[in-house]
């Protein structure tokens, strides 16, 4: 069953303390994990229709809630860190899951008599697949440990076969494996290399130290006249040198990851947030990552930053964002606990450095391109031409048809992403206006179209007419409490676009795709209303 506010308050006795809450579905599966400064207040807000955070995706989450658990913490920092850890553990479907997570991988040393080194993968439930073993990581794509899994196997003579064969394979003959399959090496000897590899992956030892030990062993083999063994070690050291160079380069770069720029752009139409992060090292952009997540519950830039920085190997000391964070201080202290050094977060709009603002503008332009890819080019052109705050994906167009004074009708057609959507076409008989008063008729059509809680409100309303028709439509919208819905009119004579609150119209080039889409909608509304008018005349 779905919980109501009364049920939760009565049965859960939610405290007014900081902590995390776990929302479950009817099967007991955790579908969302959130944090709160005041658990009781935050949980109640999910069941309030007036909460501004309740988008359509959050409403979908609320419909699936069958139970809520919570964990009280001593402070907000503990709540931040506990939320991050539990999200990684349970991977709820409504929480932020970094789409770029393929950049991170894990290594596994299997629990076998003669262990293997594998690249470990997680499934959707967050569990590691494949044979049992000890997990190491995560490692970043591009790091030497990830790129040289094959080289690590060769260095430590680790078998690659799934099952021990009865005869040696090619790896034995090219000196990459000591062939435990034919008992050419005892398990005790084989495990010496496994332990050495484990020490390196755990950070107890280093590649440099391992190289020194091998170099000493090569000299001993040469002194004893075991030149074949000395040659094998020499070849291994040659391979190892490449790995050491890559690791040193990586460490040098990581030490200088001084700052990162993280920008968020929300596509409220689709309930998605797009995030891009650029790292700058010594003034040069060194990495770029793109993510997206659903706008559900408490999913925000703050929660993204915590998940993101708890997954990367190096957290920069300076992070620049493009919006104010309500929990900025708590987030900074949480990241300091994870990184071991102080982390400062700044809103780049409030900095005086021009180059930082320019870099953030560059990120925003790139994010805009990502969002625009999902929309018809005409919709994008119209948004830019009219300087709208969101994509006019859904456009309603109104037209009046009154041939003479005996019959007056009107129509409303809807375009979705640049295309007619006839399921939403509506036609009306004018009932409250006497005589030929186009302004009043437009006012009646708009008022009747949106007075009932039926179809969703459009992103843009288009009126066939000039400044007078637009004014009548705006008055009706205000009477319905919809004054924030953009409304424009298109005058046919010169194809002038009139905007709310502006005396001077906009004239777009005839080749503008946005204008062509408006003309198509206007003509379609006119055709639909005229057809209805003619039909009524024939009936009379």
PyMOL commands that set and color helices and strands:
alter all, ss='L'
color gray80, all
select helices_A, chain A and resi 5-12+39-45+56-64+76-90+101-103+144-147+149-155+170-173+180-182+187-201+207-223+227-255+301-309+328-339+348-350+354-372+377-386+422-424+438-450+467-479+513-539
alter helices_A, ss='H'
color red, helices_A
select strands_A, chain A and resi 19-24+30-36+67-72+104-110+117-120+133-140+259-267+272-281+284-294+318-321+344-347+394-401+409-416+419-420+426-429+460-464+486-491+496-499
alter strands_A, ss='S'
color yellow, strands_A
deselect
rebuild
show_as cartoon
